[in-house]
Amino acid sequence: MSLGERSWFPLVHSVGLAMTNPPPTEVRLPPPPSDAAMTALETFLVPAKAWFRPTIDGWNVVPDDRPLLFVGNHTLFGVVDIPHLMVALWRRRGIKLRSLGDHAHFQVPIWRRIMRETGVVDGTRENCAAAFRQRQCVLVFPGGARESFKGRGERYQLIWGERLGFARMALRHGVTIVPFAAIGADDAFNLAMDRTEIKQTRLGSFLGLMGLKDDYLVPLPSHMLPAPRRLYFRFMPPVRTSSLKHLPEEQAARAVRDQTRAAVASGIEALRRIRRSDPRDGFGPLEDWLAGL
């Protein structure tokens, strides 16, 4: 998704960066979430943490540099796993992530307050640059809504296309990228209808006539209670953009994008291998019942 587009659905997903003209004045970001807000989020997640039992490895490769740009795969719907990662980074490394969120989040009064309280900012190039200038750590998903609202057979696929925005921003500001992989959430839901099937319905036709782009067709799950699949995260070795600044920007951006994408893909495959031998993944009969819905 480019930064000028709008989503009709206020679900949590971050966007791939697109380049726009710089603003004439300095952008002022809202302050990062307070410790009280992060503690409240942590408390709110206690039941979900018991349900999903998240595990995170690769802490040793997360640099002490500031700012950092965290780049990962966007799991289905984008609401199940990322809050756990945000709380863990705050607790372990003192990092309060500034997630670049879809514009639609900030058009819904109560929802936009929740987003701001947890550090989400409108996903614009200007806000990203302002966060970097303030030495804040930023979270972005190059796959955007398309990757979050994936269809059948697309679990853990990276749907980044030719997007280079995040790589250009990291290069221009000399920011180190921390790739990470996440699995578990894509398996927490079975789909009753994916975006392709919705397009073939009257509702899909109506939404198309109203100008809704295919990327924002939200898949319909067959059950609202997510299956208790364990959530796995892995930080991958950082991508140091400073080593590529001697190259032409377009060439450097493609190299950064490809290196980051390869790291995320490698992390996904490694976590899936680990999960196959993990006895704590899933809750047996309950998971089997949900899978049959």
C-alpha positions as CSV (number, residue, x, y, z in Angstrom):
1,M,0.0,0.0,0.0
2,S,1.3,3.5,-0.8
3,L,1.1,6.1,1.9
4,G,-1.6,8.1,0.2
5,E,-4.2,5.3,0.1
6,R,-6.9,4.7,2.6
7,S,-8.2,1.5,4.2
8,W,-11.8,1.2,5.0
9,F,-11.1,-1.3,7.8
10,P,-9.6,-0.2,11.1
11,L,-7.6,-3.4,11.6
12,V,-4.0,-3.2,12.8
13,H,-1.6,-3.4,9.9
14,S,1.4,-1.4,9.0
15,V,2.2,-0.1,5.6
16,G,5.1,-0.2,3.2
17,L,6.7,3.2,2.8
18,A,6.2,5.2,-0.3
19,M,8.1,8.4,-1.2
20,T,6.3,11.7,-1.2
21,N,7.5,15.3,-1.3
22,P,9.0,16.6,2.0
23,P,6.9,18.8,4.1
24,P,7.6,22.5,4.2
25,T,7.8,22.5,8.1
26,E,9.1,20.2,10.7
27,V,6.8,17.3,11.6
28,R,6.0,16.9,15.3
29,L,5.3,13.4,16.4
30,P,3.1,12.7,19.4
31,P,5.2,11.5,22.3
32,P,6.0,7.8,22.5
33,P,3.8,5.6,24.8
34,S,4.3,6.2,28.5
35,D,5.5,3.5,30.8
36,A,2.0,3.5,32.3
37,A,0.5,2.8,28.8
38,M,3.0,0.0,28.2
39,T,2.3,-1.5,31.5
40,A,-1.5,-1.3,30.8
41,L,-0.9,-3.0,27.4
42,E,1.2,-5.7,29.1
43,T,-1.6,-6.3,31.7
44,F,-4.3,-6.4,29.0
45,L,-2.2,-9.1,27.1
46,V,-1.9,-11.5,30.1
47,P,-4.8,-13.8,29.0
48,A,-3.5,-13.8,25.4
49,K,0.0,-14.5,26.6
50,A,-1.2,-17.6,28.4
51,W,-3.2,-18.6,25.3
52,F,-0.5,-18.1,22.7
53,R,2.7,-18.7,24.9
54,P,4.9,-16.4,22.8
55,T,8.7,-17.1,22.5
56,I,11.3,-14.8,21.1
57,D,14.9,-15.5,20.3
58,G,17.7,-13.6,18.6
59,W,18.0,-10.9,21.3
60,N,21.8,-11.0,21.0
61,V,21.7,-9.6,17.4
62,V,19.6,-6.6,18.2
63,P,22.0,-3.6,18.1
64,D,22.3,-1.0,20.8
65,D,22.2,1.6,18.0
66,R,19.4,4.2,18.0
67,P,17.4,4.6,15.9
68,L,16.6,1.2,14.5
69,L,14.1,0.1,11.8
70,F,12.4,-3.2,12.6
71,V,11.1,-4.9,9.4
72,G,9.1,-8.2,9.4
73,N,6.5,-10.3,7.8
74,H,2.9,-9.2,8.4
75,T,0.8,-12.1,9.8
76,L,-2.9,-12.7,9.2
77,F,-5.0,-9.7,10.4
78,G,-1.9,-8.2,12.2
79,V,-3.6,-8.1,15.7
80,V,-2.6,-11.4,17.3
81,D,1.1,-11.3,17.7
82,I,2.7,-7.8,17.3
83,P,1.5,-6.4,20.7
84,H,3.5,-9.2,22.4
85,L,6.6,-8.3,20.5
86,M,6.2,-4.6,21.4
87,V,5.9,-5.3,25.1
88,A,8.9,-7.7,25.0
89,L,11.1,-5.1,23.3
90,W,10.1,-2.5,25.9
91,R,10.8,-4.9,28.8
92,R,14.0,-6.4,27.5
93,R,15.6,-3.5,25.7
94,G,13.7,-0.4,26.7
95,I,12.5,0.1,23.1
96,K,9.1,1.7,22.6
97,L,8.4,0.9,18.9
98,R,6.7,3.6,16.7
99,S,4.7,1.4,14.4
100,L,3.7,3.1,11.1
101,G,0.0,2.5,10.9
102,D,-2.6,2.8,8.2
103,H,-4.3,6.2,7.8
104,A,-7.7,4.7,8.6
105,H,-6.7,4.1,12.2
106,F,-6.7,7.8,12.8
107,Q,-10.1,8.5,11.4
108,V,-11.9,6.4,14.1
109,P,-12.1,8.5,17.4
110,I,-11.7,5.9,20.1
111,W,-9.5,3.6,18.0
112,R,-7.0,6.3,17.1
113,R,-6.5,7.1,20.8
114,I,-5.7,3.5,21.4
115,M,-3.3,3.5,18.5
116,R,-1.5,6.7,19.8
117,E,-1.3,5.4,23.3
118,T,0.6,2.3,22.1
119,G,2.9,4.4,19.9
120,V,1.4,3.9,16.5
121,V,1.8,6.9,14.2
122,D,0.3,7.7,10.8
123,G,2.3,5.8,8.2
124,T,3.9,8.7,6.3
125,R,7.4,9.3,5.1
126,E,7.4,12.5,7.1
127,N,6.5,10.8,10.4
128,C,9.1,8.1,9.8
129,A,11.8,10.7,9.2
130,A,10.8,12.6,12.3
131,A,11.0,9.4,14.4
132,F,14.5,8.8,13.1
133,R,15.6,12.3,13.9
134,Q,14.4,11.8,17.4
135,R,16.4,8.5,17.6
136,Q,13.2,6.5,18.0
137,C,12.8,2.9,16.8
138,V,10.3,2.3,14.0
139,L,8.3,-0.8,13.0
140,V,7.2,-1.3,9.4
141,F,5.7,-4.2,7.4
142,P,6.6,-3.8,3.6
143,G,3.8,-6.2,2.8
144,G,1.2,-3.8,4.2
145,A,-2.5,-4.6,4.0
146,R,-2.1,-7.1,1.1
147,E,0.1,-9.3,3.2
148,S,-2.0,-8.9,6.3
149,F,-5.2,-9.8,4.5
150,K,-3.7,-12.8,2.8
151,G,-5.7,-15.6,1.1
152,R,-5.7,-19.4,1.2
153,G,-2.4,-20.9,0.5
154,E,-0.5,-17.7,1.3
155,R,0.6,-18.4,4.8
156,Y,3.9,-16.9,5.6
157,Q,4.5,-15.7,2.1
158,L,6.2,-12.3,1.8
159,I,4.1,-10.2,-0.5
160,W,6.4,-7.1,-0.8
161,G,6.4,-6.7,-4.6
162,E,8.9,-4.1,-5.7
163,R,8.4,-1.8,-2.7
164,L,11.6,0.1,-1.8
165,G,10.3,2.9,0.5
166,F,11.5,1.4,3.8
167,A,15.0,0.8,2.3
168,R,15.3,4.3,0.9
169,M,14.3,5.8,4.2
170,A,16.9,3.7,6.1
171,L,19.6,4.6,3.6
172,R,18.8,8.3,3.7
173,H,18.9,8.4,7.4
174,G,21.8,5.9,7.9
175,V,19.5,3.7,10.0
176,T,20.3,0.0,10.7
177,I,17.5,-2.5,9.9
178,V,16.6,-5.3,12.2
179,P,14.8,-8.0,10.2
180,F,12.5,-10.3,12.2
181,A,10.3,-13.3,11.5
182,A,7.0,-14.2,13.1
183,I,5.0,-17.4,12.8
184,G,1.9,-18.7,14.6
185,A,-0.7,-16.1,13.9
186,D,-1.2,-17.3,10.3
187,D,-2.3,-20.7,11.7
188,A,-4.6,-19.3,14.4
189,F,-7.5,-18.8,12.0
190,N,-9.1,-20.9,9.2
191,L,-10.7,-18.8,6.5
192,A,-14.4,-19.2,5.6
193,M,-13.8,-16.9,2.6
194,D,-10.6,-15.2,1.3
195,R,-10.3,-12.1,-0.7
196,T,-10.7,-13.9,-4.0
197,E,-13.9,-15.6,-2.9
198,I,-15.3,-12.3,-1.5
199,K,-14.7,-10.6,-4.8
200,Q,-17.1,-13.1,-6.5
201,T,-20.0,-12.2,-4.1
202,R,-22.5,-9.4,-4.4
203,L,-20.7,-7.7,-1.4
204,G,-17.4,-7.9,-3.2
205,S,-18.9,-6.4,-6.4
206,F,-20.5,-3.6,-4.3
207,L,-17.2,-2.8,-2.6
208,G,-15.5,-2.7,-5.9
209,L,-18.0,-0.3,-7.3
210,M,-17.4,1.9,-4.2
211,G,-13.7,2.0,-5.0
212,L,-12.3,-0.3,-2.4
213,K,-9.1,-1.9,-3.7
214,D,-8.6,-5.6,-3.6
215,D,-5.8,-5.3,-1.1
216,Y,-8.3,-4.2,1.5
217,L,-10.8,-7.0,1.2
218,V,-10.7,-8.6,4.7
219,P,-10.8,-12.4,4.7
220,L,-13.6,-13.9,6.8
221,P,-12.5,-16.3,9.4
222,S,-14.6,-19.4,10.1
223,H,-14.2,-18.9,13.9
224,M,-13.7,-15.8,16.0
225,L,-11.7,-17.5,18.7
226,P,-8.1,-17.9,17.4
227,A,-6.6,-21.4,17.8
228,P,-4.0,-21.6,20.6
229,R,-1.0,-21.9,18.3
230,R,2.2,-20.8,19.9
231,L,3.7,-17.5,18.6
232,Y,7.3,-17.6,17.6
233,F,9.5,-14.6,16.8
234,R,13.2,-14.4,15.8
235,F,15.4,-11.4,15.3
236,M,17.8,-11.8,12.4
237,P,21.3,-10.3,12.0
238,P,21.0,-6.5,11.3
239,V,21.4,-4.9,7.9
240,R,23.8,-2.1,8.1
241,T,22.8,0.5,5.5
242,S,25.9,2.6,6.1
243,S,28.0,0.1,4.1
244,L,25.9,0.7,0.9
245,K,25.8,4.5,0.8
246,H,28.5,4.6,-1.8
247,L,26.1,3.0,-4.3
248,P,23.5,4.9,-6.4
249,E,20.4,5.1,-4.3
250,E,18.2,2.9,-6.4
251,Q,20.8,0.1,-6.5
252,A,21.5,0.4,-2.8
253,A,17.8,0.4,-2.0
254,R,17.2,-2.8,-4.0
255,A,20.2,-4.4,-2.2
256,V,18.9,-3.4,1.2
257,R,15.3,-4.6,0.3
258,D,16.5,-7.9,-1.0
259,Q,18.9,-8.6,1.9
260,T,16.1,-7.8,4.4
261,R,13.6,-9.9,2.6
262,A,16.0,-12.8,2.4
263,A,16.7,-12.5,6.2
264,V,12.9,-12.5,7.1
265,A,12.3,-15.5,4.8
266,S,15.1,-17.4,6.4
267,G,13.8,-16.7,9.8
268,I,10.3,-17.9,8.9
269,E,11.7,-21.2,7.7
270,A,13.9,-21.7,10.7
271,L,11.0,-21.0,13.1
272,R,8.7,-23.4,11.2
273,R,11.4,-26.1,11.6
274,I,11.6,-25.4,15.3
275,R,7.8,-25.5,15.7
276,R,7.5,-29.0,14.2
277,S,9.4,-30.4,17.2
278,D,7.9,-28.2,19.9
279,P,5.4,-30.1,22.1
280,R,4.0,-26.8,23.5
281,D,2.6,-25.7,20.1
282,G,-1.2,-26.0,20.2
283,F,-3.6,-27.4,22.8
284,G,-4.6,-30.7,21.2
285,P,-8.4,-31.4,21.3
286,L,-9.3,-27.7,21.4
287,E,-7.1,-26.9,18.4
288,D,-8.5,-29.9,16.5
289,W,-12.1,-28.7,17.2
290,L,-11.3,-25.2,15.9
291,A,-9.6,-26.7,12.8
292,G,-12.8,-28.5,12.0
293,L,-14.9,-25.4,11.9
